[in-house]
Amino acid sequence: MATLPEITALLGEPRFNWSDPAPWIELEQELGIEFPADFREIVDAYGSIEINRQLYLTHPAGHLLHSLGEDIRGDLELWREEDMAEFLPSPAGANPGELMPVASATTGEAIFLRIPDNPSSPWRVVVQEFDSPAWTLYEMTFSEWLLAYLKGRDVTLRARNLAPDGPVYEFLP
């Protein structure tokens, strides 16, 4: 699994550094899941940000304008609609094998965490290209997927032209 120091080495020092688990606990109780530790660690370190003017990550803290909980609720509603569900490899939701929407991109992709079939299995990443019926399952954790993205590897999102001088991030307004 990729580590936060590997991501920080490419993306830069985090400036959010959240330490209160309460917003996560509340969101996880509402959804009936426990997010993977690597996802929580990255989002707690960086907060609600835009990476490479392309990828949006949001934090569950309620005082933020861009909230992970609000994003997930809206995205679950969207992806559960009959005409949208057909574009995913499995249903959007919080049950084993289902997809939890956790990030989005300005270029039209939706990023999901695939809930493991059993507690000992790892979480995986699914990227759906919103402008087409195409989706890709990545047999990697969220931190591994994000690290690959930051290194410019093909993980559906293409960022080289949006961040030609290397990975950058800024807080969402």
ZIBEL-V864937 format. One record per pair of residues at least 4 apart in sequence whose ideal C-beta (glycine too) atoms are under 8 Angstrom apart, sorted by the first residue. I is the first residue (numbers start at 1). J is the second residue. Records with the same first field share a line. If there is no record, write none. Layout:
# ZIBEL-V864937
I=J + J
This chain:
# ZIBEL-V864937
1=38 + 141 + 143 + 144
2=6 + 7 + 38 + 141 + 143 + 144 + 146 + 147
3=7 + 143
4=8 + 14 + 38 + 41 + 42 + 45 + 143
5=9
6=10 + 143 + 147
7=11 + 42 + 143 + 146 + 147 + 150
8=12 + 13 + 14 + 45
10=147 + 150 + 151 + 166 + 167
11=46 + 51 + 150 + 167 + 168 + 169
12=167 + 168 + 169
14=45 + 46 + 47
15=46 + 47 + 171
16=44 + 45 + 46 + 47 + 49 + 59 + 171
17=44 + 45
18=43 + 44 + 45 + 47 + 59 + 61
19=44
20=61
21=25
22=26
23=27 + 59 + 60 + 61 + 62 + 69
24=28 + 35 + 40 + 60
25=29
26=30 + 60 + 69
27=31 + 60 + 68 + 69 + 72
28=32 + 33 + 34 + 35
30=69
31=72 + 94 + 100
32=94
33=94 + 100 + 115
35=39 + 40 + 102 + 113
36=40 + 113 + 122 + 123 + 141 + 142
37=41
38=42 + 141 + 142 + 143
39=43 + 102 + 113 + 123 + 142 + 143
40=44
41=45 + 143
42=46 + 57 + 142 + 143 + 146
43=47 + 57 + 58 + 59 + 60 + 68
44=59
46=57 + 169
47=59 + 61 + 64 + 171
48=56 + 57 + 58 + 59 + 64 + 65 + 66 + 67 + 68 + 171 + 172
49=56 + 57 + 169 + 170 + 171 + 172
50=54 + 55 + 56 + 106 + 169 + 170 + 172
51=55 + 56 + 57 + 149 + 150 + 159 + 167 + 168 + 169
52=159 + 162 + 163 + 167 + 168 + 169
53=106 + 162 + 163 + 168
54=105 + 106 + 107 + 157 + 159 + 162 + 163
55=103 + 104 + 105 + 111 + 149 + 157 + 159
56=66 + 103 + 104 + 105 + 106 + 172
57=102 + 103
58=64 + 66 + 67 + 68 + 71 + 103 + 172
59=64 + 66 + 67 + 68
60=67 + 68 + 69
61=67
62=67 + 69
64=172
65=172 + 173
66=70 + 71 + 172
67=71
68=72 + 102
69=73
70=74
71=75 + 101 + 104
72=76 + 100 + 101 + 102
73=77
74=78
75=79 + 92 + 101 + 104 + 110
76=80 + 92 + 93 + 101
77=81
78=84
79=84 + 85 + 88 + 92 + 99 + 101 + 110
80=84 + 85 + 91 + 92 + 93
81=85
82=86
84=88
85=91 + 92
86=133
87=128 + 133 + 135
88=92 + 99 + 112 + 126 + 128 + 135
89=99 + 126 + 135 + 137
90=97 + 98 + 99 + 114
91=95 + 98 + 99
92=98 + 99 + 100 + 101 + 112
93=98 + 99 + 100 + 115
94=98 + 100 + 115
95=115
96=115 + 116 + 117 + 118
97=114 + 115 + 117
98=114 + 115
99=112 + 113 + 114 + 115 + 126
100=112 + 113 + 114 + 115
101=110 + 111 + 112
102=111 + 112 + 113 + 142
103=110 + 111
104=109 + 110 + 111
105=109 + 110 + 111 + 157
107=157 + 158
108=129 + 130 + 131
109=127 + 128 + 129 + 130 + 156 + 157
110=127 + 128 + 130
111=125 + 126 + 127
112=125 + 126 + 127 + 128
113=123 + 124 + 125 + 126 + 142
114=123 + 124 + 125 + 126 + 137
115=123
116=120 + 121 + 122 + 123 + 124
117=121
122=141
123=141 + 142
124=137 + 138 + 139 + 140 + 141
125=137 + 138 + 140 + 141 + 142 + 145 + 155
126=135 + 136 + 137 + 138
127=135 + 136 + 138 + 155 + 156 + 157
128=134 + 135
129=134 + 135 + 156
136=155 + 156
138=144 + 145 + 148 + 155
140=144 + 145 + 148
141=145
142=146
143=147
144=148
145=149 + 155
146=150
147=151
148=153 + 155
149=153 + 155 + 157 + 159
150=167
152=159 + 160
154=158
159=163 + 167
160=164
163=167 + 168
